[in-house]
Every structure is written in structure tokens, then in C-alpha cells.
Amino acid sequence: MPSPIPSSRLLPKGLFPSAVVGACSSPLARTQHGSSLQVPPRSCTSVIHWKQLRSVEPVGSGGFGFVYRAEYLGSTVALKKVKRCSKNTLASRQSFWAELNVAHLHHQNIVRVIAATTSAPGDSDADSSIGTILMEFVGNRNLQQVIYGTAEPLEGARCVRYAADIARGLRFLHSHGVVHLDIKPANVLLSGEDVCKIADFGCSVKLDRARETCADHPHVSLVCGTYTHRAPELLKGEAVSPKADIFSFGITLWQLLTREPPYAGDRQRVLYAIVAQELRPSLRDSAVFGCARGQRLRALLAACWSADGRRRPSASELLELLQRLP
Ligand SMILES: Nc1ncnc2c1ncn2[C@@H]1O[C@H](COP(=O)(O)OP(=O)(O)OP(=O)(O)O)[C@@H](O)[C@H]1O
């Protein structure tokens, strides 16, 4: 059966609306041929000028690839190499192409994609990498590290500000028909200005705008996402809708507020209980939920992780609720 994913040789140069590298007015670097280059301010391009990458340093790795920090045409960028997963090549391909669901989108709470390509020079083992994505480098920390890896105070107002950043990012994504499907603290990056940006679109899907749901994405239920944050309808293999991200947002906000792991115990037991017994993180034990704001946050979380997606707020409603908190 032919793969639904285009092969690397089929990636057209003009994949993105305007390949503007080389066409900018203020020169920041020069190519061998003497043309001026700079990081394109808006449009994503399918060209990476490899020789312009400097000071490449590893940042970390995830399920499908490695991330590096580098200097590129006068800007600090993050370089993500999506590796070919030997056990599941299709999943790693899908992850690469899914990252491009946001290639044309720009928002302050979404990590900006600068360029993406399926070819890389010196990749002698062509089978080792599916492609490379060049993104803005957001900062050195993600929310997972802040919540669990530091002792710095995370007072209520700061949690709500972070939550509002994520909700703004989701409102924007959903308005463009993109569902992230892997919202969790590790996928929310913190900028130097302490602003949250949603990253890692390797599980994302683009919805059929007419239907607003996406019933036919087999990979969604198999490989992608994180079971602790995954909406029960997805665990059951039902259709994807933007409300799946609202569920994951609820778990993420609970983690921000309590700094506890959402569930303990065996994965299979937890999965079963999420679906069959509506198991959710506890809203009782933490002092966070005692005050007036805490009571409102409790109601908001309970709505976000409602078993019935239709009862969850939209990202827009979520933002309003967060902004109205005492
Ligand atoms: N644009 C970026 N700017 C700064 N750091 C980044 C950027 N993108 C990713 N990182 C960091 O690189 C590391 C690896 O990220 P990646 O998205 O590959 O994996 P992950 O989210 O940790 O795991 P998984 O993909 O399995 O969910 C993380 O520490 C992440 O915070």
C-alpha cells in the first residue's frame, strides 16, 4: 500500500507560500555566491543554508528526534532532526510532516517554524534522518522542568498567567483547524520574557473544517501523545476534536498548580480507570484549591476534563474564565 506521506524526493522547493530566504533587504550573512541572507521574518521556507549554521549544541531529545541550539543568520535557532525510528518508520515520518501543520502560522504563544527540509548535507546514512526543522529558539526551559525540576515558587497568579498563554495559543491553533494532541508541560516552552509557547506539533492533526472533527487518523490512537494527558475519547479510538486539547490542558494546569504527578500506579490500570471510571487527578488534597480562586479553578479543571468533550469549554471560553478569576 502506498504511504500517505510524501517521500523526501517529492518535497517541492516551493512547498511553503513564499521561500523568502535570499530576498530580504538587510544582509546578515553572505552565501558562497554573495547573495544576502537573513532569517525570514514570517514565512517558513524549504531551504536551510547549512553552512550558515554555527555553534551547534545539543539541547535534548524526544520520542522522534534530537534538538540542537544553533546560530543561524544572526538569530539563535532550534534545530530538530527527526530520526527514522527503526521500529516505526511510518510514525516518525508522520511526526515530521505533522510538525509542518503550523509552518505557516504565527502567534506569540506558538513556536515559530523558520524552515523545514527532508535533505541534509553530510547525512551519509540517508536512512537515519527523516528531516530537519528549524525553529525559533524559545529558551532553556520547558514547564516540565520548571514544575518538577526547580524549587522556584509557582504562585497562583503566575500559574494562571501561564495557563492563559497556553489557552491563547490553543485558541489560535483551533481557529486554524489545528489540534495539537500532545499538550503537556514538556511541550510548553518558556521564553526569556517568561511567556509560554506551545511546541512539538509532531502529533498534531489538521481538521476538516467542514466537519470540525477528524475521524480517520489511525496514527492518532496508536503512537502519539501521552496517556496521562490524553482525552478519554481518543483512548477509546473516537474522533479527534479541539476538545481533546482542552482535556490535556486541564491535566497540565493541575500539574502547574499542585506540582504533583497526575496519577500513580500501573499504566494499564490508570488507562482503564480514566476511561471506565472517570479517574482524574485529585482536586481535594491540595491546599491550592482551598481559597476563593482555588474553588473557581477546581470548577474550571473539572469542566476541562469532563468525559463528554461537548461539556468542556472551548479555548476561547477557557481564556475568558481564566481572565475572570479573582
Ligand atoms: N524551539 C525550541 N526552543 C528551545 N528548546 C526546545 C525547542 N524545541 C524543543 N526544545 C527542547 O528540546 C528538548 C527535546 O524536545 P522534543 O520536542 O524533541 O522532545 P520532548 O517534547 O521532550 O519529547 P517527545 O517529543 O517525546 O514528547 C526538550 O527539552 C525541549 O524543551
The ligand as a Gaussian input file, in Angstrom:
#p B3LYP/6-31G(d) Opt

LIG

0 1
 N       12.115000      25.629000      19.773000
 C       12.762000      25.213000      20.874000
 N       13.459000      26.084000      21.631000
 C       14.113000      25.671000      22.746000
 N       14.110000      24.397000      23.205000
 C       13.426000      23.491000      22.506000
 C       12.710000      23.840000      21.317000
 N       12.072000      22.739000      20.850000
 C       12.371000      21.749000      21.712000
 N       13.181000      22.189000      22.702000
 C       13.723000      21.369000      23.814000
 O       14.389000      20.238000      23.258000
 C       14.153000      19.076000      24.034000
 C       13.605000      17.952000      23.150000
 O       12.361000      18.369000      22.605000
 P       11.380000      17.399000      21.799000
 O       10.218000      18.190000      21.387000
 O       12.139000      16.667000      20.760000
 O       11.078000      16.287000      22.828000
 P       10.098000      16.169000      24.079000
 O        8.945000      17.118000      23.955000
 O       10.948000      16.280000      25.319000
 O        9.634000      14.669000      23.940000
 P        8.535000      13.987000      22.984000
 O        8.712000      14.528000      21.586000
 O        8.878000      12.551000      23.090000
 O        7.216000      14.353000      23.578000
 C       13.202000      19.495000      25.163000
 O       13.973000      19.758000      26.328000
 C       12.591000      20.779000      24.663000
 O       12.262000      21.641000      25.743000

